[in-house]
Every structure is written in C-alpha cells, then in structure tokens.
Amino acid sequence: MLAAGVRIIEALDIAASTTKNYVIETALLQAKDSISKGRTLSEPLKASAYIPYMVSQMISVGEQTGTLDQMLEKVATFYEDEVETAAGAIASMIEPLLMIVLGSIIAVLVIAMYLPIFSMAGAAGGG
C-alpha cells in the first residue's frame, strides 16, 4: 500500500480493520497512534511482545534507509514462504495418515463381506 501512495496511518488503519487477530490489531493501532504523535513505526512494534524481533528490526532499518515499503515487502515474502513451507510439511504428514485410514476402511469392508461367507461354509461343512 505504501508503494501505491497510501499514507502510513491509513495503511495501518486498513490493516488493523482487516485482521482477525486481536493482538495484531492492537499492535497496529498502537503503531498508528505512535506515528500520529510523531514517533517511528518500529518503536511500538519493538515494545510489543507479540511482534517478532526480526519484523521490528527490518521495519527500523527501512525507516532509517527510506526503504520502508521494500522492507515490508521482504517481511511479507518471508512469511508467505514460511506459510507455504508449513503447509507443505502438514500435507506430507497427512498423506500417510490418510493412507492408513483408507486402508483400515477397506480392510473392514473386506472382512464384513467375507466373514458371512466363511461362517456359512463352516456351518455347512460339519459344524
């Protein structure tokens, strides 16, 4: 949003209103208040226990070098990659579990189908 010319206060307000996480919303609103009082964006984020240190440091570097929009883009890319990696790991763990569940269902169906046949054969054979 910053690269598109949206003011930082408006961008923080939009981000806070769209997030479903109360803790992040509170941190973003505190950052908005901090900026409107003339302080930097990184100050309240560093004070928040819920914002990762790496994020506040990258924002601080972006503020000092005048490349805040690029730093925020790098943070977003980092977390997008992290989410993709986590989703891939979860998918690779679910696949064997799904195979076990499907195999168990098929085994129950086969047993349910052949058990009456074996029971009748045993009873007819001299049981």
A tleap script that builds the chain and sets N, CA, C and O, in Angstrom:
source leaprc.protein.ff14SB
mol = sequence {
  NMET LEU ALA ALA GLY VAL ARG ILE ILE GLU
  ALA LEU ASP ILE ALA ALA SER THR THR LYS
  ASN TYR VAL ILE GLU THR ALA LEU LEU GLN
  ALA LYS ASP SER ILE SER LYS GLY ARG THR
  LEU SER GLU PRO LEU LYS ALA SER ALA TYR
  ILE PRO TYR MET VAL SER GLN MET ILE SER
  VAL GLY GLU GLN THR GLY THR LEU ASP GLN
  MET LEU GLU LYS VAL ALA THR PHE TYR GLU
  ASP GLU VAL GLU THR ALA ALA GLY ALA ILE
  ALA SER MET ILE GLU PRO LEU LEU MET ILE
  VAL LEU GLY SER ILE ILE ALA VAL LEU VAL
  ILE ALA MET TYR LEU PRO ILE PHE SER MET
  ALA GLY ALA ALA GLY GLY CGLY
}
set mol.1.N position { 0.818 -1.191 0.000 }
set mol.1.CA position { 0.000 0.000 0.000 }
set mol.1.C position { 0.864 1.258 0.000 }
set mol.1.O position { 0.525 2.265 -0.621 }
set mol.2.N position { 1.989 1.173 0.712 }
set mol.2.CA position { 2.864 2.350 0.769 }
set mol.2.C position { 3.412 2.680 -0.603 }
set mol.2.O position { 3.501 3.850 -0.974 }
set mol.3.N position { 3.783 1.650 -1.365 }
set mol.3.CA position { 4.330 1.881 -2.694 }
set mol.3.C position { 3.281 2.488 -3.621 }
set mol.3.O position { 3.626 3.167 -4.588 }
set mol.4.N position { 2.005 2.248 -3.333 }
set mol.4.CA position { 0.922 2.793 -4.154 }
set mol.4.C position { 0.551 4.213 -3.749 }
set mol.4.O position { -0.320 4.826 -4.367 }
set mol.5.N position { 1.206 4.744 -2.711 }
set mol.5.CA position { 0.966 6.119 -2.308 }
set mol.5.C position { -0.018 6.283 -1.162 }
set mol.5.O position { -0.408 7.405 -0.842 }
set mol.6.N position { -0.425 5.188 -0.540 }
set mol.6.CA position { -1.327 5.282 0.613 }
set mol.6.C position { -0.506 5.739 1.813 }
set mol.6.O position { 0.588 5.231 2.057 }
set mol.7.N position { -1.045 6.711 2.564 }
set mol.7.CA position { -0.328 7.191 3.744 }
set mol.7.C position { -0.220 6.072 4.767 }
set mol.7.O position { -1.098 5.214 4.851 }
set mol.8.N position { 0.864 6.079 5.549 }
set mol.8.CA position { 1.145 5.007 6.509 }
set mol.8.C position { 0.044 4.882 7.555 }
set mol.8.O position { -0.296 3.771 7.960 }
set mol.9.N position { -0.516 5.998 7.995 }
set mol.9.CA position { -1.581 5.950 9.008 }
set mol.9.C position { -2.820 5.267 8.433 }
set mol.9.O position { -3.456 4.457 9.107 }
set mol.10.N position { -3.162 5.595 7.188 }
set mol.10.CA position { -4.303 4.947 6.542 }
set mol.10.C position { -4.027 3.463 6.320 }
set mol.10.O position { -4.914 2.630 6.508 }
set mol.11.N position { -2.802 3.134 5.920 }
set mol.11.CA position { -2.441 1.733 5.687 }
set mol.11.C position { -2.544 0.920 6.976 }
set mol.11.O position { -3.041 -0.206 6.962 }
set mol.12.N position { -2.078 1.487 8.086 }
set mol.12.CA position { -2.171 0.789 9.373 }
set mol.12.C position { -3.625 0.634 9.804 }
set mol.12.O position { -4.007 -0.396 10.359 }
set mol.13.N position { -4.427 1.651 9.549 }
set mol.13.CA position { -5.847 1.581 9.896 }
set mol.13.C position { -6.540 0.483 9.089 }
set mol.13.O position { -7.334 -0.282 9.636 }
set mol.14.N position { -6.247 0.405 7.808 }
set mol.14.CA position { -6.828 -0.637 6.951 }
set mol.14.C position { -6.365 -2.014 7.402 }
set mol.14.O position { -7.168 -2.941 7.509 }
set mol.15.N position { -5.069 -2.145 7.666 }
set mol.15.CA position { -4.532 -3.440 8.107 }
set mol.15.C position { -5.145 -3.870 9.436 }
set mol.15.O position { -5.465 -5.045 9.620 }
set mol.16.N position { -5.311 -2.937 10.355 }
set mol.16.CA position { -5.896 -3.264 11.665 }
set mol.16.C position { -7.358 -3.672 11.527 }
set mol.16.O position { -7.823 -4.572 12.225 }
set mol.17.N position { -8.078 -3.012 10.629 }
set mol.17.CA position { -9.503 -3.333 10.489 }
set mol.17.C position { -9.740 -4.641 9.742 }
set mol.17.O position { -10.806 -5.242 9.881 }
set mol.18.N position { -8.775 -5.089 8.959 }
set mol.18.CA position { -8.976 -6.326 8.199 }
set mol.18.C position { -8.447 -7.567 8.902 }
set mol.18.O position { -8.805 -8.683 8.527 }
set mol.19.N position { -7.604 -7.395 9.910 }
set mol.19.CA position { -7.071 -8.573 10.592 }
set mol.19.C position { -8.110 -9.143 11.554 }
set mol.19.O position { -8.915 -8.408 12.126 }
set mol.20.N position { -8.078 -10.450 11.720 }
set mol.20.CA position { -8.997 -11.110 12.639 }
set mol.20.C position { -8.306 -11.425 13.967 }
set mol.20.O position { -8.922 -11.970 14.883 }
set mol.21.N position { -7.027 -11.078 14.061 }
set mol.21.CA position { -6.247 -11.350 15.264 }
set mol.21.C position { -6.255 -10.100 16.144 }
set mol.21.O position { -5.739 -9.052 15.755 }
set mol.22.N position { -6.846 -10.224 17.330 }
set mol.22.CA position { -6.991 -9.074 18.229 }
set mol.22.C position { -5.637 -8.504 18.655 }
set mol.22.O position { -5.479 -7.287 18.749 }
set mol.23.N position { -4.669 -9.371 18.910 }
set mol.23.CA position { -3.348 -8.926 19.372 }
set mol.23.C position { -2.653 -8.102 18.287 }
set mol.23.O position { -2.087 -7.046 18.571 }
set mol.24.N position { -2.697 -8.584 17.058 }
set mol.24.CA position { -2.076 -7.854 15.944 }
set mol.24.C position { -2.827 -6.546 15.695 }
set mol.24.O position { -2.212 -5.515 15.426 }
set mol.25.N position { -4.143 -6.592 15.783 }
set mol.25.CA position { -4.936 -5.370 15.603 }
set mol.25.C position { -4.535 -4.314 16.630 }
set mol.25.O position { -4.368 -3.142 16.290 }
set mol.26.N position { -4.381 -4.731 17.880 }
set mol.26.CA position { -3.980 -3.802 18.939 }
set mol.26.C position { -2.596 -3.226 18.666 }
set mol.26.O position { -2.382 -2.024 18.826 }
set mol.27.N position { -1.657 -4.073 18.255 }
set mol.27.CA position { -0.300 -3.601 17.955 }
set mol.27.C position { -0.309 -2.604 16.798 }
set mol.27.O position { 0.408 -1.604 16.835 }
set mol.28.N position { -1.119 -2.873 15.771 }
set mol.28.CA position { -1.187 -1.956 14.628 }
set mol.28.C position { -1.819 -0.619 15.019 }
set mol.28.O position { -1.380 0.436 14.560 }
set mol.29.N position { -2.839 -0.665 15.860 }
set mol.29.CA position { -3.464 0.590 16.304 }
set mol.29.C position { -2.523 1.391 17.195 }
set mol.29.O position { -2.514 2.621 17.141 }
set mol.30.N position { -1.728 0.701 18.017 }
set mol.30.CA position { -0.725 1.399 18.833 }
set mol.30.C position { 0.334 2.033 17.938 }
set mol.30.O position { 0.792 3.145 18.201 }
set mol.31.N position { 0.719 1.326 16.887 }
set mol.31.CA position { 1.695 1.881 15.943 }
set mol.31.C position { 1.117 3.111 15.245 }
set mol.31.O position { 1.819 4.101 15.037 }
set mol.32.N position { -0.153 3.043 14.889 }
set mol.32.CA position { -0.819 4.192 14.254 }
set mol.32.C position { -0.817 5.395 15.197 }
set mol.32.O position { -0.515 6.512 14.778 }
set mol.33.N position { -1.153 5.169 16.465 }
set mol.33.CA position { -1.138 6.258 17.448 }
set mol.33.C position { 0.269 6.824 17.623 }
set mol.33.O position { 0.451 8.035 17.752 }
set mol.34.N position { 1.259 5.935 17.626 }
set mol.34.CA position { 2.649 6.363 17.779 }
set mol.34.C position { 3.074 7.267 16.625 }
set mol.34.O position { 3.724 8.290 16.839 }
set mol.35.N position { 2.709 6.888 15.415 }
set mol.35.CA position { 3.078 7.686 14.242 }
set mol.35.C position { 2.369 9.034 14.275 }
set mol.35.O position { 2.966 10.056 13.937 }
set mol.36.N position { 1.101 9.045 14.680 }
set mol.36.CA position { 0.395 10.327 14.726 }
set mol.36.C position { 0.947 11.246 15.805 }
set mol.36.O position { 0.694 12.450 15.777 }
set mol.37.N position { 1.701 10.695 16.761 }
set mol.37.CA position { 2.357 11.512 17.794 }
set mol.37.C position { 3.781 11.884 17.395 }
set mol.37.O position { 4.500 12.512 18.172 }
set mol.38.N position { 4.194 11.497 16.176 }
set mol.38.CA position { 5.498 11.896 15.679 }
set mol.38.C position { 6.613 10.894 15.906 }
set mol.38.O position { 7.768 11.184 15.597 }
set mol.39.N position { 6.299 9.730 16.435 }
set mol.39.CA position { 7.338 8.717 16.650 }
set mol.39.C position { 7.410 7.800 15.434 }
set mol.39.O position { 6.668 7.960 14.465 }
set mol.40.N position { 8.318 6.842 15.510 }
set mol.40.CA position { 8.504 5.934 14.383 }
set mol.40.C position { 7.553 4.743 14.485 }
set mol.40.O position { 6.963 4.489 15.535 }
set mol.41.N position { 7.419 4.033 13.394 }
set mol.41.CA position { 6.586 2.834 13.345 }
set mol.41.C position { 7.200 1.704 14.157 }
set mol.41.O position { 6.484 0.914 14.772 }
set mol.42.N position { 8.513 1.628 14.157 }
set mol.42.CA position { 9.178 0.495 14.811 }
set mol.42.C position { 9.134 0.559 16.338 }
set mol.42.O position { 9.216 -0.481 16.991 }
set mol.43.N position { 9.006 1.748 16.919 }
set mol.43.CA position { 9.021 1.878 18.391 }
set mol.43.C position { 7.931 1.052 19.079 }
set mol.43.O position { 8.257 0.243 19.947 }
set mol.44.N position { 6.654 1.220 18.731 }
set mol.44.CA position { 5.640 0.410 19.423 }
set mol.44.C position { 5.712 -1.067 19.049 }
set mol.44.O position { 5.332 -1.928 19.843 }
set mol.45.N position { 6.197 -1.364 17.849 }
set mol.45.CA position { 6.312 -2.768 17.448 }
set mol.45.C position { 7.410 -3.468 18.241 }
set mol.45.O position { 7.281 -4.644 18.581 }
set mol.46.N position { 8.496 -2.744 18.537 }
set mol.46.CA position { 9.558 -3.314 19.373 }
set mol.46.C position { 9.055 -3.551 20.790 }
set mol.46.O position { 9.459 -4.512 21.443 }
set mol.47.N position { 8.172 -2.675 21.265 }
set mol.47.CA position { 7.649 -2.802 22.628 }
set mol.47.C position { 6.637 -3.938 22.750 }
set mol.47.O position { 6.417 -4.458 23.844 }
set mol.48.N position { 6.023 -4.322 21.639 }
set mol.48.CA position { 5.023 -5.393 21.675 }
set mol.48.C position { 5.708 -6.752 21.788 }
set mol.48.O position { 6.649 -7.051 21.052 }
set mol.49.N position { 5.226 -7.560 22.712 }
set mol.49.CA position { 5.790 -8.901 22.902 }
set mol.49.C position { 5.329 -9.860 21.809 }
set mol.49.O position { 5.875 -10.957 21.685 }
set mol.50.N position { 4.344 -9.471 21.022 }
set mol.50.CA position { 3.758 -10.371 20.036 }
set mol.50.C position { 4.277 -10.156 18.621 }
set mol.50.O position { 4.017 -10.971 17.736 }
set mol.51.N position { 4.997 -9.086 18.403 }
set mol.51.CA position { 5.584 -8.825 17.086 }
set mol.51.C position { 7.000 -9.382 17.102 }
set mol.51.O position { 7.794 -9.025 17.972 }
set mol.52.N position { 7.331 -10.260 16.145 }
set mol.52.CA position { 8.682 -10.839 16.130 }
set mol.52.C position { 9.770 -9.768 16.023 }
set mol.52.O position { 9.593 -8.739 15.371 }
set mol.53.N position { 10.889 -10.040 16.678 }
set mol.53.CA position { 12.019 -9.106 16.705 }
set mol.53.C position { 12.500 -8.796 15.289 }
set mol.53.O position { 12.810 -7.648 14.970 }
set mol.54.N position { 12.562 -9.820 14.445 }
set mol.54.CA position { 13.035 -9.637 13.077 }
set mol.54.C position { 12.165 -8.625 12.334 }
set mol.54.O position { 12.681 -7.811 11.569 }
set mol.55.N position { 10.869 -8.667 12.550 }
set mol.55.CA position { 9.953 -7.745 11.872 }
set mol.55.C position { 10.221 -6.307 12.313 }
set mol.55.O position { 10.343 -5.409 11.480 }
set mol.56.N position { 10.312 -6.094 13.619 }
set mol.56.CA position { 10.545 -4.728 14.101 }
set mol.56.C position { 11.912 -4.211 13.663 }
set mol.56.O position { 12.057 -3.022 13.377 }
set mol.57.N position { 12.912 -5.080 13.606 }
set mol.57.CA position { 14.241 -4.656 13.155 }
set mol.57.C position { 14.237 -4.296 11.673 }
set mol.57.O position { 14.841 -3.299 11.276 }
set mol.58.N position { 13.563 -5.097 10.854 }
set mol.58.CA position { 13.515 -4.789 9.419 }
set mol.58.C position { 12.757 -3.488 9.173 }
set mol.58.O position { 13.130 -2.706 8.299 }
set mol.59.N position { 11.701 -3.257 9.936 }
set mol.59.CA position { 10.960 -2.001 9.803 }
set mol.59.C position { 11.838 -0.828 10.232 }
set mol.59.O position { 11.821 0.228 9.600 }
set mol.60.N position { 12.596 -1.013 11.295 }
set mol.60.CA position { 13.505 0.034 11.765 }
set mol.60.C position { 14.548 0.367 10.700 }
set mol.60.O position { 14.825 1.538 10.442 }
set mol.61.N position { 15.120 -0.656 10.089 }
set mol.61.CA position { 16.105 -0.438 9.019 }
set mol.61.C position { 15.447 0.275 7.843 }
set mol.61.O position { 16.036 1.185 7.259 }
set mol.62.N position { 14.232 -0.133 7.495 }
set mol.62.CA position { 13.511 0.515 6.402 }
set mol.62.C position { 13.242 1.978 6.679 }
set mol.62.O position { 13.323 2.806 5.772 }
set mol.63.N position { 12.923 2.309 7.922 }
set mol.63.CA position { 12.693 3.708 8.296 }
set mol.63.C position { 13.979 4.517 8.198 }
set mol.63.O position { 13.970 5.655 7.729 }
set mol.64.N position { 15.083 3.927 8.640 }
set mol.64.CA position { 16.361 4.645 8.640 }
set mol.64.C position { 16.903 4.854 7.233 }
set mol.64.O position { 17.546 5.867 6.960 }
set mol.65.N position { 16.648 3.907 6.343 }
set mol.65.CA position { 17.199 3.999 4.989 }
set mol.65.C position { 16.219 4.574 3.977 }
set mol.65.O position { 16.587 4.820 2.828 }
set mol.66.N position { 14.967 4.790 4.394 }
set mol.66.CA position { 13.975 5.329 3.468 }
set mol.66.C position { 13.392 4.285 2.537 }
set mol.66.O position { 12.809 4.625 1.508 }
set mol.67.N position { 13.543 3.030 2.886 }
set mol.67.CA position { 13.036 1.944 2.043 }
set mol.67.C position { 12.018 1.096 2.816 }
set mol.67.O position { 12.045 -0.132 2.745 }
set mol.68.N position { 11.137 1.748 3.541 }
set mol.68.CA position { 10.175 1.033 4.381 }
set mol.68.C position { 9.282 0.117 3.555 }
set mol.68.O position { 9.015 -1.015 3.959 }
set mol.69.N position { 8.812 0.599 2.392 }
set mol.69.CA position { 7.940 -0.240 1.572 }
set mol.69.C position { 8.651 -1.506 1.107 }
set mol.69.O position { 8.038 -2.572 1.058 }
set mol.70.N position { 9.932 -1.404 0.764 }
set mol.70.CA position { 10.694 -2.584 0.339 }
set mol.70.C position { 10.917 -3.550 1.501 }
set mol.70.O position { 10.845 -4.766 1.323 }
set mol.71.N position { 11.186 -3.016 2.677 }
set mol.71.CA position { 11.391 -3.877 3.851 }
set mol.71.C position { 10.099 -4.600 4.231 }
set mol.71.O position { 10.123 -5.780 4.579 }
set mol.72.N position { 8.986 -3.897 4.165 }
set mol.72.CA position { 7.706 -4.540 4.460 }
set mol.72.C position { 7.399 -5.629 3.433 }
set mol.72.O position { 6.828 -6.667 3.771 }
set mol.73.N position { 7.777 -5.388 2.192 }
set mol.73.CA position { 7.597 -6.401 1.143 }
set mol.73.C position { 8.452 -7.632 1.434 }
set mol.73.O position { 8.005 -8.762 1.235 }
set mol.74.N position { 9.681 -7.415 1.906 }
set mol.74.CA position { 10.558 -8.540 2.256 }
set mol.74.C position { 10.000 -9.331 3.436 }
set mol.74.O position { 10.065 -10.560 3.449 }
set mol.75.N position { 9.452 -8.627 4.426 }
set mol.75.CA position { 8.835 -9.307 5.573 }
set mol.75.C position { 7.651 -10.143 5.094 }
set mol.75.O position { 7.494 -11.295 5.500 }
set mol.76.N position { 6.823 -9.563 4.233 }
set mol.76.CA position { 5.657 -10.287 3.716 }
set mol.76.C position { 6.087 -11.517 2.928 }
set mol.76.O position { 5.494 -12.586 3.077 }
set mol.77.N position { 7.113 -11.379 2.090 }
set mol.77.CA position { 7.612 -12.514 1.310 }
set mol.77.C position { 8.158 -13.603 2.221 }
set mol.77.O position { 7.918 -14.788 1.990 }
set mol.78.N position { 8.888 -13.205 3.252 }
set mol.78.CA position { 9.441 -14.174 4.202 }
set mol.78.C position { 8.327 -14.993 4.845 }
set mol.78.O position { 8.415 -16.219 4.913 }
set mol.79.N position { 7.277 -14.315 5.317 }
set mol.79.CA position { 6.192 -15.028 5.994 }
set mol.79.C position { 5.330 -15.833 5.025 }
set mol.79.O position { 4.785 -16.870 5.404 }
set mol.80.N position { 5.199 -15.373 3.781 }
set mol.80.CA position { 4.495 -16.175 2.775 }
set mol.80.C position { 5.237 -17.478 2.526 }
set mol.80.O position { 4.623 -18.541 2.445 }
set mol.81.N position { 6.563 -17.395 2.404 }
set mol.81.CA position { 7.372 -18.602 2.216 }
set mol.81.C position { 7.271 -19.525 3.422 }
set mol.81.O position { 7.212 -20.745 3.274 }
set mol.82.N position { 7.253 -18.941 4.615 }
set mol.82.CA position { 7.158 -19.743 5.834 }
set mol.82.C position { 5.817 -20.479 5.902 }
set mol.82.O position { 5.762 -21.638 6.314 }
set mol.83.N position { 4.748 -19.810 5.501 }
set mol.83.CA position { 3.427 -20.443 5.496 }
set mol.83.C position { 3.384 -21.570 4.465 }
set mol.83.O position { 2.836 -22.637 4.739 }
set mol.84.N position { 3.956 -21.341 3.286 }
set mol.84.CA position { 3.989 -22.387 2.259 }
set mol.84.C position { 4.775 -23.598 2.738 }
set mol.84.O position { 4.371 -24.734 2.492 }
set mol.85.N position { 5.893 -23.369 3.418 }
set mol.85.CA position { 6.699 -24.469 3.946 }
set mol.85.C position { 5.926 -25.246 5.002 }
set mol.85.O position { 5.944 -26.477 5.009 }
set mol.86.N position { 5.253 -24.534 5.888 }
set mol.86.CA position { 4.467 -25.198 6.935 }
set mol.86.C position { 3.313 -25.988 6.329 }
set mol.86.O position { 3.024 -27.100 6.771 }
set mol.87.N position { 2.656 -25.428 5.328 }
set mol.87.CA position { 1.551 -26.139 4.678 }
set mol.87.C position { 2.054 -27.394 3.976 }
set mol.87.O position { 1.389 -28.430 4.003 }
set mol.88.N position { 3.216 -27.310 3.351 }
set mol.88.CA position { 3.805 -28.490 2.716 }
set mol.88.C position { 4.158 -29.564 3.724 }
set mol.88.O position { 3.966 -30.752 3.465 }
set mol.89.N position { 4.674 -29.154 4.873 }
set mol.89.CA position { 5.019 -30.120 5.924 }
set mol.89.C position { 3.769 -30.799 6.469 }
set mol.89.O position { 3.770 -32.005 6.713 }
set mol.90.N position { 2.715 -30.032 6.657 }
set mol.90.CA position { 1.459 -30.610 7.151 }
set mol.90.C position { 0.889 -31.584 6.122 }
set mol.90.O position { 0.416 -32.663 6.479 }
set mol.91.N position { 0.934 -31.203 4.856 }
set mol.91.CA position { 0.421 -32.090 3.809 }
set mol.91.C position { 1.215 -33.385 3.745 }
set mol.91.O position { 0.639 -34.453 3.537 }
set mol.92.N position { 2.528 -33.305 3.920 }
set mol.92.CA position { 3.341 -34.524 3.868 }
set mol.92.C position { 3.105 -35.408 5.088 }
set mol.92.O position { 3.335 -36.616 5.019 }
set mol.93.N position { 2.651 -34.834 6.206 }
set mol.93.CA position { 2.324 -35.648 7.380 }
set mol.93.C position { 0.923 -36.247 7.267 }
set mol.93.O position { 0.672 -37.336 7.783 }
set mol.94.N position { 0.021 -35.553 6.605 }
set mol.94.CA position { -1.356 -36.027 6.486 }
set mol.94.C position { -1.456 -37.182 5.494 }
set mol.94.O position { -2.285 -38.074 5.673 }
set mol.95.N position { -0.634 -37.182 4.460 }
set mol.95.CA position { -0.725 -38.202 3.418 }
set mol.95.C position { -0.592 -39.627 3.960 }
set mol.95.O position { -1.443 -40.457 3.640 }
set mol.96.N position { 0.430 -39.960 4.765 }
set mol.96.CA position { 0.494 -41.329 5.298 }
set mol.96.C position { -0.673 -41.655 6.230 }
set mol.96.O position { -1.163 -42.785 6.245 }
set mol.97.N position { -1.109 -40.685 6.993 }
set mol.97.CA position { -2.244 -40.900 7.887 }
set mol.97.C position { -3.506 -41.211 7.082 }
set mol.97.O position { -4.289 -42.083 7.460 }
set mol.98.N position { -3.697 -40.508 5.994 }
set mol.98.CA position { -4.843 -40.747 5.127 }
set mol.98.C position { -4.786 -42.145 4.518 }
set mol.98.O position { -5.813 -42.813 4.398 }
set mol.99.N position { -3.600 -42.584 4.136 }
set mol.99.CA position { -3.447 -43.942 3.584 }
set mol.99.C position { -3.808 -44.996 4.630 }
set mol.99.O position { -4.446 -45.995 4.297 }
set mol.100.N position { -3.415 -44.794 5.876 }
set mol.100.CA position { -3.739 -45.742 6.949 }
set mol.100.C position { -5.248 -45.786 7.173 }
set mol.100.O position { -5.820 -46.865 7.327 }
set mol.101.N position { -5.887 -44.634 7.193 }
set mol.101.CA position { -7.338 -44.581 7.402 }
set mol.101.C position { -8.068 -45.278 6.258 }
set mol.101.O position { -8.973 -46.078 6.498 }
set mol.102.N position { -7.684 -44.981 5.018 }
set mol.102.CA position { -8.330 -45.620 3.870 }
set mol.102.C position { -8.081 -47.126 3.861 }
set mol.102.O position { -8.988 -47.902 3.558 }
set mol.103.N position { -6.870 -47.539 4.187 }
set mol.103.CA position { -6.566 -48.973 4.265 }
set mol.103.C position { -7.401 -49.664 5.324 }
set mol.103.O position { -7.862 -50.786 5.114 }
set mol.104.N position { -7.600 -49.018 6.446 }
set mol.104.CA position { -8.427 -49.588 7.520 }
set mol.104.C position { -9.882 -49.723 7.082 }
set mol.104.O position { -10.526 -50.732 7.369 }
set mol.105.N position { -10.394 -48.726 6.398 }
set mol.105.CA position { -11.778 -48.781 5.911 }
set mol.105.C position { -11.942 -49.923 4.919 }
set mol.105.O position { -12.922 -50.667 4.986 }
set mol.106.N position { -10.996 -50.068 4.003 }
set mol.106.CA position { -11.063 -51.154 3.021 }
set mol.106.C position { -10.968 -52.505 3.716 }
set mol.106.O position { -11.684 -53.437 3.348 }
set mol.107.N position { -10.094 -52.629 4.718 }
set mol.107.CA position { -9.964 -53.893 5.453 }
set mol.107.C position { -11.269 -54.246 6.158 }
set mol.107.O position { -11.679 -55.406 6.140 }
set mol.108.N position { -11.921 -53.281 6.771 }
set mol.108.CA position { -13.203 -53.534 7.441 }
set mol.108.C position { -14.255 -53.978 6.428 }
set mol.108.O position { -15.029 -54.893 6.707 }
set mol.109.N position { -14.294 -53.348 5.267 }
set mol.109.CA position { -15.257 -53.736 4.235 }
set mol.109.C position { -15.004 -55.155 3.734 }
set mol.109.O position { -15.949 -55.921 3.547 }
set mol.110.N position { -13.751 -55.508 3.517 }
set mol.110.CA position { -13.417 -56.860 3.046 }
set mol.110.C position { -13.800 -57.893 4.102 }
set mol.110.O position { -14.382 -58.926 3.772 }
set mol.111.N position { -13.483 -57.629 5.353 }
set mol.111.CA position { -13.833 -58.558 6.433 }
set mol.111.C position { -15.350 -58.676 6.548 }
set mol.111.O position { -15.875 -59.777 6.715 }
set mol.112.N position { -16.052 -57.558 6.461 }
set mol.112.CA position { -17.514 -57.586 6.553 }
set mol.112.C position { -18.130 -58.361 5.397 }
set mol.112.O position { -19.189 -58.967 5.554 }
set mol.113.N position { -17.487 -58.350 4.252 }
set mol.113.CA position { -18.012 -59.051 3.089 }
set mol.113.C position { -17.722 -60.551 3.164 }
set mol.113.O position { -18.598 -61.348 2.828 }
set mol.114.N position { -16.537 -60.962 3.589 }
set mol.114.CA position { -16.149 -62.371 3.578 }
set mol.114.C position { -16.489 -63.119 4.860 }
set mol.114.O position { -16.578 -64.346 4.819 }
set mol.115.N position { -16.681 -62.464 5.983 }
set mol.115.CA position { -16.982 -63.146 7.243 }
set mol.115.C position { -18.272 -63.963 7.168 }
set mol.115.O position { -18.286 -65.099 7.641 }
set mol.116.N position { -19.355 -63.435 6.595 }
set mol.116.CA position { -20.558 -64.274 6.481 }
set mol.116.C position { -20.348 -65.494 5.579 }
set mol.116.O position { -20.908 -66.560 5.836 }
set mol.117.N position { -19.551 -65.339 4.536 }
set mol.117.CA position { -19.280 -66.478 3.639 }
set mol.117.C position { -18.530 -67.564 4.387 }
set mol.117.O position { -18.864 -68.743 4.269 }
set mol.118.N position { -17.520 -67.182 5.156 }
set mol.118.CA position { -16.756 -68.170 5.923 }
set mol.118.C position { -17.614 -68.804 7.020 }
set mol.118.O position { -17.454 -69.988 7.317 }
set mol.119.N position { -18.515 -68.038 7.619 }
set mol.119.CA position { -19.407 -68.577 8.653 }
set mol.119.C position { -20.346 -69.622 8.054 }
set mol.119.O position { -20.559 -70.682 8.644 }
set mol.120.N position { -20.902 -69.324 6.892 }
set mol.120.CA position { -21.810 -70.279 6.241 }
set mol.120.C position { -21.065 -71.520 5.791 }
set mol.120.O position { -21.589 -72.629 5.896 }
set mol.121.N position { -19.853 -71.349 5.293 }
set mol.121.CA position { -19.063 -72.504 4.852 }
set mol.121.C position { -18.712 -73.388 6.042 }
set mol.121.O position { -18.719 -74.613 5.921 }
set mol.122.N position { -18.408 -72.793 7.176 }
set mol.122.CA position { -18.096 -73.567 8.380 }
set mol.122.C position { -19.314 -74.308 8.899 }
set mol.122.O position { -19.205 -75.453 9.337 }
set mol.123.N position { -20.469 -73.668 8.854 }
set mol.123.CA position { -21.700 -74.308 9.336 }
set mol.123.C position { -22.132 -75.422 8.399 }
set mol.123.O position { -22.640 -76.444 8.862 }
set mol.124.N position { -21.949 -75.259 7.110 }
set mol.124.CA position { -22.362 -76.276 6.140 }
set mol.124.C position { -21.380 -77.436 6.106 }
set mol.124.O position { -21.752 -78.548 5.734 }
set mol.125.N position { -20.154 -77.198 6.482 }
set mol.125.CA position { -19.126 -78.227 6.379 }
set mol.125.C position { -19.148 -79.230 7.515 }
set mol.125.O position { -18.424 -80.221 7.426 }
set mol.126.N position { -19.875 -79.064 8.510 }
set mol.126.CA position { -19.894 -80.064 9.561 }
set mol.126.C position { -19.851 -79.462 10.939 }
set mol.126.O position { -19.515 -80.149 11.903 }
set mol.127.N position { -20.169 -78.251 11.051 }
set mol.127.CA position { -20.092 -77.557 12.292 }
set mol.127.C position { -21.032 -77.880 13.346 }
set mol.127.O position { -20.978 -77.288 14.424 }
savepdb mol mol.pdb
quit
